[in-house]
């Protein structure tokens, strides 16, 4: 079984690298190729074309080892995302602009998702026994998220990270990510089963964990970094201490019937906001998570897809959620930027950036599937949505031209002086 696991990982890494390099040649972030590799190795493509070979390489009994590696990859990745998270800096008007973009680019697709949830629910795209509100609220969260890490990579590749739209989009995405994880955690707690007593225990445990992390672990790790990593380079002992805290928080949220990713993200946010430390963590943790473990997650996501989603009803549902997701982000993000004093082209560029969902959408999908809020059909459609909306980001920015790429003064800051 160990030999099979190692072979599976090797095949996954080769497929992920090849697909990632192919997408890079078309001006797309490699993560889209890695997500596509997961679909290609799943039952919809590989399983349909070569069913016997697929069954031999990925037998159902062997997926437990891949699942453990996938969870570890998610935990490490979300830890780094939490550590990288920064509140908007600068003038009050700039912070308000980011808040407007984050709020409107979340609320508009969220509201539209609630409006279209009923036909999707009645179209048998929700598991049996899931009521309207749990399904609708989950769909709202799934269509509202923005992929902060993919967004940062797109901006860096196009040298837009220091432009006014780049700074605004990154700040808004950071705020939006925090809100989305909070809402999703509460939704999972509400639908976890066990009645009100179970819900109260989960929420009480979460409140206790928040106190422990921010009142206990935050000052403890700040002292540890100050004392033993003042240069921003975590030693082996400091890194081990961080990994212990990370895994303990991830285990705590798992025991609370939430998901391990919430605890990992929470622990990351409590670490000191030191760019040198963050860079050290990225070099030593994120590269391992992104290059080796996240492709395993993408393949397991691909294993969860089903050809049953590609019926007439499924295709119609995909067109509907794609229209809602794109329109909500473009209009919401664009309106938030417009209200903050940005021009029409820059505002649309911000909306286009907020439309990228990438791997954050896959993590939301994984949480929803584990919680029983969605089934394989909706999981498949949301996976296609994540890939499509992220693929759209580059071409949309290209259509808007390079006028938005000038690193001139932020109009919201100027207005606030």
ABEGO torsion letter per residue (X at the ends): XAAAAAAAAAAAAAAAAAAAAAAAAAGBBAAAAAAAAAAAABAAAAAAABAAAAAAABBAAAAAAAAAAAAAAAAAAAAAAAAABBBBBEBAAAAAAAAAAAAAAAAAAAAAAAAAAAAAAAAGABBBGBBAAAAAAAAAAAAABBBAAAAAAAAAAAGAAABAAAAAAAAAAAAAAAAAAAAAAAAAAAAAEGEAAAAAAAAAAAAAAAAAAAAAAAAAAAAAAAAAAAAGBBBAAAAAAAAAAAAAAAAAAAAAGBBAAAAAAAAAAABBBBAAAAAAAAAAAAAAAAAAAAAAAAAAAAAABBAAAABAAAAAAAAAAAAAAAAAAAAAAAAAAAAAGBBAAAAAAAAAAAABAEAAAAAAAAAAAAAGABBAAAAAAAAAAAAAAAAAAAAAAAAAEAAAABABBBAAAAAAX
